[in-house]
Amino acid sequence: MAHTQAEVKPVHICEKFTATFDILGRKWNGLIIEVLLTEGSCRFKDLAQAVTKCSDRVLVERLKELEAEGIVERRTYADSSLIEYVLTARGQSMREMMEAIHNWSDEWQVAKEA
């Protein structure tokens, strides 16, 4: 039986949940987080090679956003030009969630032939 417009009740979505999806829903953020969860600290060039379809400009933007959210830390070293990106404790706490996404995708996503 179809619902009429008057019968549909608005769904309340928690502001924290919405804010979380604002972060995770941004294209490339999940993949950046996954690479850092898997590899630990990475240089920019390593992230760029891992997230292949993301332009350098967008990758820089996403890293800055994740840093502002307290998920990624940009590390510089006084005695070197080395710059690395690493997940903070907040970013590391996403591991279980990312594993659940892997499990879901293994079960429900159909691999596309190249």
Rosetta constraint file for C-alpha pairs under 8 A:
AtomPair CA 3 CA 7 HARMONIC 5.95 0.50
AtomPair CA 3 CA 8 HARMONIC 6.64 0.50
AtomPair CA 4 CA 8 HARMONIC 6.80 0.50
AtomPair CA 13 CA 17 HARMONIC 6.94 0.50
AtomPair CA 13 CA 18 HARMONIC 6.91 0.50
AtomPair CA 14 CA 18 HARMONIC 6.34 0.50
AtomPair CA 15 CA 19 HARMONIC 6.08 0.50
AtomPair CA 16 CA 20 HARMONIC 6.13 0.50
AtomPair CA 17 CA 21 HARMONIC 6.38 0.50
AtomPair CA 18 CA 22 HARMONIC 6.19 0.50
AtomPair CA 19 CA 23 HARMONIC 6.60 0.50
AtomPair CA 20 CA 24 HARMONIC 6.23 0.50
AtomPair CA 21 CA 25 HARMONIC 5.06 0.50
AtomPair CA 21 CA 26 HARMONIC 7.95 0.50
AtomPair CA 22 CA 26 HARMONIC 6.46 0.50
AtomPair CA 23 CA 29 HARMONIC 7.20 0.50
AtomPair CA 23 CA 66 HARMONIC 7.82 0.50
AtomPair CA 24 CA 29 HARMONIC 5.92 0.50
AtomPair CA 24 CA 30 HARMONIC 5.86 0.50
AtomPair CA 25 CA 29 HARMONIC 7.39 0.50
AtomPair CA 25 CA 30 HARMONIC 7.76 0.50
AtomPair CA 26 CA 30 HARMONIC 7.91 0.50
AtomPair CA 28 CA 32 HARMONIC 6.11 0.50
AtomPair CA 28 CA 51 HARMONIC 7.55 0.50
AtomPair CA 28 CA 54 HARMONIC 7.03 0.50
AtomPair CA 28 CA 59 HARMONIC 7.79 0.50
AtomPair CA 28 CA 62 HARMONIC 7.44 0.50
AtomPair CA 29 CA 33 HARMONIC 6.15 0.50
AtomPair CA 29 CA 62 HARMONIC 6.49 0.50
AtomPair CA 29 CA 66 HARMONIC 7.70 0.50
AtomPair CA 30 CA 34 HARMONIC 6.06 0.50
AtomPair CA 31 CA 35 HARMONIC 6.18 0.50
AtomPair CA 31 CA 51 HARMONIC 6.74 0.50
AtomPair CA 32 CA 36 HARMONIC 6.33 0.50
AtomPair CA 32 CA 47 HARMONIC 7.11 0.50
AtomPair CA 32 CA 51 HARMONIC 6.99 0.50
AtomPair CA 33 CA 37 HARMONIC 6.05 0.50
AtomPair CA 33 CA 87 HARMONIC 7.54 0.50
AtomPair CA 33 CA 91 HARMONIC 7.33 0.50
AtomPair CA 34 CA 38 HARMONIC 6.10 0.50
AtomPair CA 34 CA 98 HARMONIC 7.26 0.50
AtomPair CA 35 CA 39 HARMONIC 5.80 0.50
AtomPair CA 35 CA 40 HARMONIC 7.69 0.50
AtomPair CA 35 CA 47 HARMONIC 7.20 0.50
AtomPair CA 35 CA 50 HARMONIC 7.10 0.50
AtomPair CA 36 CA 40 HARMONIC 4.91 0.50
AtomPair CA 36 CA 41 HARMONIC 6.23 0.50
AtomPair CA 36 CA 42 HARMONIC 6.86 0.50
AtomPair CA 36 CA 85 HARMONIC 7.81 0.50
AtomPair CA 36 CA 86 HARMONIC 6.26 0.50
AtomPair CA 36 CA 87 HARMONIC 6.33 0.50
AtomPair CA 37 CA 87 HARMONIC 7.22 0.50
AtomPair CA 37 CA 92 HARMONIC 6.77 0.50
AtomPair CA 37 CA 95 HARMONIC 6.87 0.50
AtomPair CA 40 CA 86 HARMONIC 6.14 0.50
AtomPair CA 40 CA 87 HARMONIC 7.40 0.50
AtomPair CA 41 CA 84 HARMONIC 6.03 0.50
AtomPair CA 41 CA 85 HARMONIC 5.40 0.50
AtomPair CA 41 CA 86 HARMONIC 4.44 0.50
AtomPair CA 41 CA 87 HARMONIC 7.49 0.50
AtomPair CA 42 CA 46 HARMONIC 5.92 0.50
AtomPair CA 42 CA 47 HARMONIC 6.35 0.50
AtomPair CA 42 CA 84 HARMONIC 5.27 0.50
AtomPair CA 42 CA 85 HARMONIC 5.28 0.50
AtomPair CA 42 CA 86 HARMONIC 6.62 0.50
AtomPair CA 43 CA 47 HARMONIC 6.48 0.50
AtomPair CA 43 CA 82 HARMONIC 7.77 0.50
AtomPair CA 43 CA 83 HARMONIC 6.11 0.50
AtomPair CA 43 CA 84 HARMONIC 4.55 0.50
AtomPair CA 43 CA 85 HARMONIC 6.18 0.50
AtomPair CA 44 CA 48 HARMONIC 6.11 0.50
AtomPair CA 44 CA 83 HARMONIC 7.54 0.50
AtomPair CA 44 CA 84 HARMONIC 6.88 0.50
AtomPair CA 44 CA 85 HARMONIC 7.32 0.50
AtomPair CA 45 CA 49 HARMONIC 6.16 0.50
AtomPair CA 46 CA 50 HARMONIC 6.23 0.50
AtomPair CA 47 CA 51 HARMONIC 6.02 0.50
AtomPair CA 48 CA 52 HARMONIC 5.99 0.50
AtomPair CA 48 CA 54 HARMONIC 7.20 0.50
AtomPair CA 48 CA 55 HARMONIC 7.78 0.50
AtomPair CA 48 CA 56 HARMONIC 6.76 0.50
AtomPair CA 48 CA 59 HARMONIC 7.29 0.50
AtomPair CA 54 CA 58 HARMONIC 6.43 0.50
AtomPair CA 54 CA 59 HARMONIC 6.22 0.50
AtomPair CA 55 CA 59 HARMONIC 6.11 0.50
AtomPair CA 56 CA 60 HARMONIC 6.16 0.50
AtomPair CA 57 CA 61 HARMONIC 6.44 0.50
AtomPair CA 58 CA 62 HARMONIC 6.11 0.50
AtomPair CA 59 CA 63 HARMONIC 6.09 0.50
AtomPair CA 60 CA 64 HARMONIC 6.22 0.50
AtomPair CA 61 CA 65 HARMONIC 6.23 0.50
AtomPair CA 62 CA 66 HARMONIC 6.10 0.50
AtomPair CA 63 CA 67 HARMONIC 5.99 0.50
AtomPair CA 63 CA 72 HARMONIC 7.10 0.50
AtomPair CA 64 CA 68 HARMONIC 6.10 0.50
AtomPair CA 65 CA 69 HARMONIC 6.26 0.50
AtomPair CA 66 CA 70 HARMONIC 6.37 0.50
AtomPair CA 66 CA 71 HARMONIC 5.26 0.50
AtomPair CA 66 CA 72 HARMONIC 5.38 0.50
AtomPair CA 67 CA 71 HARMONIC 5.69 0.50
AtomPair CA 67 CA 72 HARMONIC 4.55 0.50
AtomPair CA 67 CA 73 HARMONIC 5.65 0.50
AtomPair CA 67 CA 74 HARMONIC 7.17 0.50
AtomPair CA 70 CA 88 HARMONIC 6.78 0.50
AtomPair CA 70 CA 90 HARMONIC 6.70 0.50
AtomPair CA 70 CA 91 HARMONIC 7.52 0.50
AtomPair CA 71 CA 87 HARMONIC 5.81 0.50
AtomPair CA 71 CA 88 HARMONIC 5.39 0.50
AtomPair CA 71 CA 89 HARMONIC 7.51 0.50
AtomPair CA 71 CA 90 HARMONIC 5.44 0.50
AtomPair CA 71 CA 91 HARMONIC 4.33 0.50
AtomPair CA 71 CA 92 HARMONIC 7.97 0.50
AtomPair CA 72 CA 85 HARMONIC 6.56 0.50
AtomPair CA 72 CA 86 HARMONIC 5.63 0.50
AtomPair CA 72 CA 87 HARMONIC 4.45 0.50
AtomPair CA 72 CA 88 HARMONIC 5.46 0.50
AtomPair CA 72 CA 91 HARMONIC 6.45 0.50
AtomPair CA 73 CA 85 HARMONIC 5.67 0.50
AtomPair CA 73 CA 86 HARMONIC 5.32 0.50
AtomPair CA 73 CA 87 HARMONIC 5.97 0.50
AtomPair CA 73 CA 88 HARMONIC 6.01 0.50
AtomPair CA 74 CA 83 HARMONIC 6.92 0.50
AtomPair CA 74 CA 84 HARMONIC 5.85 0.50
AtomPair CA 74 CA 85 HARMONIC 4.70 0.50
AtomPair CA 74 CA 86 HARMONIC 6.68 0.50
AtomPair CA 75 CA 83 HARMONIC 5.59 0.50
AtomPair CA 75 CA 84 HARMONIC 5.11 0.50
AtomPair CA 75 CA 85 HARMONIC 6.10 0.50
AtomPair CA 75 CA 86 HARMONIC 7.60 0.50
AtomPair CA 76 CA 80 HARMONIC 7.81 0.50
AtomPair CA 76 CA 81 HARMONIC 7.34 0.50
AtomPair CA 76 CA 82 HARMONIC 6.14 0.50
AtomPair CA 76 CA 83 HARMONIC 4.75 0.50
AtomPair CA 76 CA 84 HARMONIC 6.67 0.50
AtomPair CA 77 CA 81 HARMONIC 6.76 0.50
AtomPair CA 77 CA 82 HARMONIC 6.22 0.50
AtomPair CA 77 CA 83 HARMONIC 7.03 0.50
AtomPair CA 87 CA 91 HARMONIC 4.91 0.50
AtomPair CA 87 CA 92 HARMONIC 5.85 0.50
AtomPair CA 88 CA 92 HARMONIC 6.09 0.50
AtomPair CA 89 CA 93 HARMONIC 6.08 0.50
AtomPair CA 90 CA 94 HARMONIC 7.19 0.50
AtomPair CA 91 CA 95 HARMONIC 7.84 0.50
AtomPair CA 94 CA 98 HARMONIC 6.10 0.50
AtomPair CA 95 CA 99 HARMONIC 6.17 0.50
AtomPair CA 96 CA 100 HARMONIC 6.26 0.50
AtomPair CA 97 CA 101 HARMONIC 6.34 0.50
AtomPair CA 98 CA 102 HARMONIC 6.25 0.50
AtomPair CA 99 CA 103 HARMONIC 6.21 0.50
AtomPair CA 100 CA 104 HARMONIC 6.13 0.50
AtomPair CA 101 CA 105 HARMONIC 6.05 0.50
AtomPair CA 102 CA 106 HARMONIC 6.03 0.50
AtomPair CA 103 CA 107 HARMONIC 6.35 0.50
AtomPair CA 104 CA 108 HARMONIC 5.97 0.50
AtomPair CA 104 CA 109 HARMONIC 7.76 0.50
AtomPair CA 105 CA 109 HARMONIC 4.88 0.50
